[in-house]
Amino acid sequence: MEPLRYTKKLIKLGKISKAVVLPINFLKKYSEYPHINKVIVEEYSDKLVIKLMEEK
């Protein structure tokens, strides 16, 4: 099962509150942008949205 979908299932079940398991290819992409220091995860009915932000 894909990590993100599995994690979302756990969030729905109330087993995880804020922890999110990210797929490896996402983490590789994230490491290309070292100035990003804030990650926001928003949950919608059918998906998780991950926002990468730079906090000044």
Phi, psi and omega in degrees: 000139180297133185309315185295316180295319180298317180297318180299321178299317180294321178298316179300324181281352179083014181276334179236134178264301185243345184288137178227130177269123183257143178296152184302318182295331175292316181295324177296316180296318180300322183290346178283348183238079186292341182285347179282125184232011180217131178238123179247131178246121179248139182253128173246177187299327186241001183198164170256134177251126181252120180252129176259127185226157174250117181266121183283000000 
